[in-house]
Amino acid sequence: MVARARRECRINGEQMMDGPLLVVDVQQGFINEFTRHIPERVATLIDQHEYAPVLFTQFINVEDGPFQRFVGWRECASEPETDIVPELVSLASDERTFSKPGFAGISDDLGAYLKAEQIDRITIVGIDTDMCVLKVALDIFDLTIEPFVLADCCASTAGLQAHLAGLAVLARNIGADHLRDAGLSGGHLAAPM
């Protein structure tokens, strides 16, 4: 397979490369007061840059999965909670959406896709910074694919402290220079009022 050419772009004044974008679990069941701003930011990000391909993960909390068995959490088990948000659903084709039945990280299908496409770096955005975004970024890193997390295009359903905790763990594990800002926060650290 031939490696794809990358197009230069700038994010918040810093030179970056357009390339693959992975949108983690921006689905209806994860939208609350702390994450409501993320669909619009991700849509704006996609509109302003030429990411290719744009990939999506979709968490499905299956009955025999660890979240139901060990934690007793039963949300996000079916539609409409598992549906990609309306702002992004038109971009989430079936062949570019990878379900994660019962676990937080990347699925075997997504890992195989990334390897087959010879993807060597990827930009990551989504929900929850301290859980699925964190685990996905670490899984990507373990596949020796360079992850870049856009901090202002991520949030946690548990609030700002959980988001910041996720960023701290990511900085330690994938390198602080792999946390970037897309310039879409409008000066707000938390979800804007």
DRENDO-1510 file (C-alpha; in Angstrom, 1 decimal, always signed):
<recs>
REC; n; res; u; v; w
REC; 1; MET; +0.0; +0.0; +0.0 .
REC; 2; VAL; +1.3; +3.5; -0.9 .
REC; 3; ALA; +1.8; +5.9; +2.0 .
REC; 4; ARG; -0.6; +8.9; +1.7 .
REC; 5; ALA; +0.8; +12.4; +1.2 .
REC; 6; ARG; +0.1; +14.7; +4.0 .
REC; 7; ARG; -1.0; +18.3; +3.7 .
REC; 8; GLU; +0.5; +21.0; +5.9 .
REC; 9; CYS; -1.9; +23.0; +8.1 .
REC; 10; ARG; -1.7; +25.1; +11.2 .
REC; 11; ILE; -3.6; +24.6; +14.4 .
REC; 12; ASN; -3.4; +27.6; +16.8 .
REC; 13; GLY; -0.4; +28.9; +14.8 .
REC; 14; GLU; +1.5; +25.6; +15.1 .
REC; 15; GLN; +2.4; +23.7; +12.0 .
REC; 16; MET; +0.5; +20.3; +12.0 .
REC; 17; MET; -0.2; +17.8; +9.4 .
REC; 18; ASP; -3.7; +17.0; +8.2 .
REC; 19; GLY; -4.2; +13.3; +8.1 .
REC; 20; PRO; -6.4; +10.8; +9.9 .
REC; 21; LEU; -8.8; +12.1; +12.6 .
REC; 22; LEU; -10.3; +9.8; +15.2 .
REC; 23; VAL; -13.5; +11.0; +16.8 .
REC; 24; VAL; -13.9; +9.0; +20.1 .
REC; 25; ASP; -17.4; +8.3; +21.3 .
REC; 26; VAL; -19.1; +11.6; +20.5 .
REC; 27; GLN; -22.5; +10.0; +20.8 .
REC; 28; GLN; -25.8; +11.0; +22.3 .
REC; 29; GLY; -25.4; +9.1; +25.6 .
REC; 30; PHE; -22.3; +11.1; +26.5 .
REC; 31; ILE; -23.6; +14.6; +26.0 .
REC; 32; ASN; -24.3; +16.4; +29.2 .
REC; 33; GLU; -23.6; +19.8; +30.7 .
REC; 34; PHE; -19.8; +19.2; +30.6 .
REC; 35; THR; -19.6; +17.8; +27.1 .
REC; 36; ARG; -22.3; +19.7; +25.2 .
REC; 37; HIS; -19.8; +21.9; +23.4 .
REC; 38; ILE; -17.8; +19.0; +21.9 .
REC; 39; PRO; -20.0; +18.1; +18.9 .
REC; 40; GLU; -19.9; +21.7; +17.5 .
REC; 41; ARG; -16.1; +22.0; +18.1 .
REC; 42; VAL; -15.5; +18.7; +16.3 .
REC; 43; ALA; -17.7; +19.7; +13.4 .
REC; 44; THR; -15.9; +23.0; +13.2 .
REC; 45; LEU; -12.5; +21.2; +13.3 .
REC; 46; ILE; -13.5; +18.9; +10.5 .
REC; 47; ASP; -14.9; +21.8; +8.5 .
REC; 48; GLN; -11.7; +23.9; +8.9 .
REC; 49; HIS; -9.2; +21.1; +8.0 .
REC; 50; GLU; -8.9; +18.4; +5.5 .
REC; 51; TYR; -8.6; +15.3; +7.7 .
REC; 52; ALA; -8.6; +12.1; +5.8 .
REC; 53; PRO; -9.9; +9.7; +6.7 .
REC; 54; VAL; -12.3; +10.8; +9.5 .
REC; 55; LEU; -12.8; +7.8; +11.7 .
REC; 56; PHE; -15.3; +7.3; +14.6 .
REC; 57; THR; -15.5; +5.0; +17.6 .
REC; 58; GLN; -18.9; +4.2; +19.1 .
REC; 59; PHE; -19.1; +2.8; +22.6 .
REC; 60; ILE; -21.7; +0.1; +23.2 .
REC; 61; ASN; -22.2; -1.1; +26.8 .
REC; 62; VAL; -23.0; -4.7; +26.1 .
REC; 63; GLU; -24.7; -6.8; +28.8 .
REC; 64; ASP; -21.8; -9.2; +29.4 .
REC; 65; GLY; -19.2; -6.4; +29.2 .
REC; 66; PRO; -17.0; -5.2; +32.0 .
REC; 67; PHE; -18.9; -2.0; +32.7 .
REC; 68; GLN; -22.1; -3.8; +33.4 .
REC; 69; ARG; -20.5; -6.8; +35.2 .
REC; 70; PHE; -17.9; -5.1; +37.4 .
REC; 71; VAL; -19.2; -1.5; +37.8 .
REC; 72; GLY; -23.0; -2.0; +37.5 .
REC; 73; TRP; -23.2; +0.8; +34.9 .
REC; 74; ARG; -25.9; +0.0; +32.4 .
REC; 75; GLU; -26.2; +3.2; +30.3 .
REC; 76; CYS; -25.2; +3.5; +26.6 .
REC; 77; ALA; -26.4; +0.0; +25.9 .
REC; 78; SER; -28.6; +0.8; +22.9 .
REC; 79; GLU; -30.0; +3.5; +20.7 .
REC; 80; PRO; -30.4; +6.5; +21.0 .
REC; 81; GLU; -27.6; +6.7; +23.6 .
REC; 82; THR; -25.2; +4.8; +21.3 .
REC; 83; ASP; -26.0; +7.0; +18.2 .
REC; 84; ILE; -23.4; +9.4; +16.9 .
REC; 85; VAL; -24.6; +13.0; +17.6 .
REC; 86; PRO; -26.7; +14.6; +14.9 .
REC; 87; GLU; -24.0; +17.2; +14.2 .
REC; 88; LEU; -21.6; +14.5; +13.1 .
REC; 89; VAL; -23.7; +11.6; +12.0 .
REC; 90; SER; -23.5; +12.5; +8.3 .
REC; 91; LEU; -19.7; +12.2; +8.5 .
REC; 92; ALA; -19.8; +8.8; +10.2 .
REC; 93; SER; -20.1; +6.2; +7.5 .
REC; 94; ASP; -20.5; +2.6; +8.4 .
REC; 95; GLU; -17.1; +1.6; +7.0 .
REC; 96; ARG; -15.4; +4.4; +9.1 .
REC; 97; THR; -17.3; +3.8; +12.3 .
REC; 98; PHE; -15.8; +1.2; +14.7 .
REC; 99; SER; -18.0; -0.1; +17.6 .
REC; 100; LYS; -16.4; -0.8; +20.9 .
REC; 101; PRO; -18.7; -3.4; +22.5 .
REC; 102; GLY; -18.0; -3.2; +26.2 .
REC; 103; PHE; -14.5; -1.8; +26.4 .
REC; 104; ALA; -12.9; +1.6; +26.4 .
REC; 105; GLY; -10.0; +1.2; +24.0 .
REC; 106; ILE; -9.7; +0.5; +20.3 .
REC; 107; SER; -11.4; -2.5; +18.8 .
REC; 108; ASP; -9.5; -5.2; +16.9 .
REC; 109; ASP; -11.2; -4.0; +13.7 .
REC; 110; LEU; -10.0; -0.5; +14.2 .
REC; 111; GLY; -6.5; -1.7; +15.0 .
REC; 112; ALA; -6.4; -3.8; +11.9 .
REC; 113; TYR; -7.7; -0.9; +9.8 .
REC; 114; LEU; -5.0; +1.4; +11.1 .
REC; 115; LYS; -2.3; -1.2; +10.4 .
REC; 116; ALA; -3.7; -2.0; +6.9 .
REC; 117; GLU; -3.8; +1.7; +6.0 .
REC; 118; GLN; -0.2; +2.1; +7.3 .
REC; 119; ILE; -1.3; +5.1; +9.4 .
REC; 120; ASP; +1.7; +6.3; +11.4 .
REC; 121; ARG; +0.2; +9.3; +13.2 .
REC; 122; ILE; -3.4; +10.3; +14.1 .
REC; 123; THR; -5.2; +13.2; +15.7 .
REC; 124; ILE; -7.7; +12.2; +18.4 .
REC; 125; VAL; -10.7; +14.1; +19.8 .
REC; 126; GLY; -13.8; +13.1; +21.8 .
REC; 127; ILE; -15.4; +12.1; +25.0 .
REC; 128; ASP; -14.4; +11.1; +27.9 .
REC; 129; THR; -10.8; +12.5; +28.2 .
REC; 130; ASP; -10.2; +10.5; +31.4 .
REC; 131; MET; -11.6; +7.2; +30.1 .
REC; 132; CYS; -12.1; +6.4; +26.4 .
REC; 133; VAL; -10.0; +9.1; +24.9 .
REC; 134; LEU; -7.2; +8.2; +27.3 .
REC; 135; LYS; -7.4; +4.5; +26.6 .
REC; 136; VAL; -7.7; +4.9; +22.8 .
REC; 137; ALA; -4.7; +7.2; +22.8 .
REC; 138; LEU; -2.7; +4.7; +24.8 .
REC; 139; ASP; -3.8; +1.8; +22.6 .
REC; 140; ILE; -2.8; +3.9; +19.5 .
REC; 141; PHE; +0.6; +4.6; +21.1 .
REC; 142; ASP; +1.1; +0.9; +21.8 .
REC; 143; LEU; +0.5; +0.2; +18.1 .
REC; 144; THR; +3.5; +2.5; +17.5 .
REC; 145; ILE; +1.2; +5.1; +15.8 .
REC; 146; GLU; +1.9; +8.6; +17.0 .
REC; 147; PRO; -1.2; +10.1; +18.7 .
REC; 148; PHE; -2.0; +13.8; +19.0 .
REC; 149; VAL; -4.8; +14.7; +21.3 .
REC; 150; LEU; -6.6; +18.1; +20.8 .
REC; 151; ALA; -7.4; +19.1; +24.3 .
REC; 152; ASP; -10.0; +21.7; +23.5 .
REC; 153; CYS; -11.9; +19.2; +21.4 .
REC; 154; CYS; -12.1; +16.7; +24.3 .
REC; 155; ALA; -14.2; +16.7; +27.5 .
REC; 156; SER; -15.3; +14.4; +30.3 .
REC; 157; THR; -18.9; +13.7; +31.3 .
REC; 158; ALA; -17.6; +13.8; +34.9 .
REC; 159; GLY; -16.6; +17.5; +34.5 .
REC; 160; LEU; -13.5; +19.7; +34.3 .
REC; 161; GLN; -11.4; +17.9; +36.9 .
REC; 162; ALA; -11.8; +14.5; +35.2 .
REC; 163; HIS; -10.9; +16.1; +31.9 .
REC; 164; LEU; -7.8; +17.7; +33.4 .
REC; 165; ALA; -6.8; +14.5; +35.1 .
REC; 166; GLY; -7.1; +12.7; +31.8 .
REC; 167; LEU; -4.9; +15.3; +30.1 .
REC; 168; ALA; -2.3; +14.9; +32.9 .
REC; 169; VAL; -2.2; +11.1; +32.5 .
REC; 170; LEU; -1.9; +11.5; +28.8 .
REC; 171; ALA; +0.9; +14.0; +29.1 .
REC; 172; ARG; +2.8; +11.6; +31.2 .
REC; 173; ASN; +2.2; +8.6; +29.0 .
REC; 174; ILE; +2.3; +9.8; +25.4 .
REC; 175; GLY; +4.3; +13.0; +26.0 .
REC; 176; ALA; +3.1; +16.5; +26.7 .
REC; 177; ASP; +4.1; +17.6; +23.2 .
REC; 178; HIS; +1.4; +15.3; +21.9 .
REC; 179; LEU; -1.3; +17.3; +23.6 .
REC; 180; ARG; -2.3; +20.2; +21.3 .
REC; 181; ASP; -4.9; +23.0; +21.1 .
REC; 182; ALA; -7.1; +23.5; +18.0 .
REC; 183; GLY; -7.9; +27.1; +19.1 .
REC; 184; LEU; -11.6; +26.4; +19.3 .
REC; 185; SER; -12.1; +27.0; +23.0 .
REC; 186; GLY; -12.9; +30.7; +22.8 .
REC; 187; GLY; -10.9; +31.2; +25.9 .
REC; 188; HIS; -13.0; +28.7; +28.0 .
REC; 189; LEU; -11.2; +26.0; +29.9 .
REC; 190; ALA; -14.5; +24.3; +30.8 .
REC; 191; ALA; -17.7; +24.0; +28.8 .
REC; 192; PRO; -18.8; +27.5; +28.0 .
REC; 193; MET; -21.9; +28.8; +29.8 .
</recs>
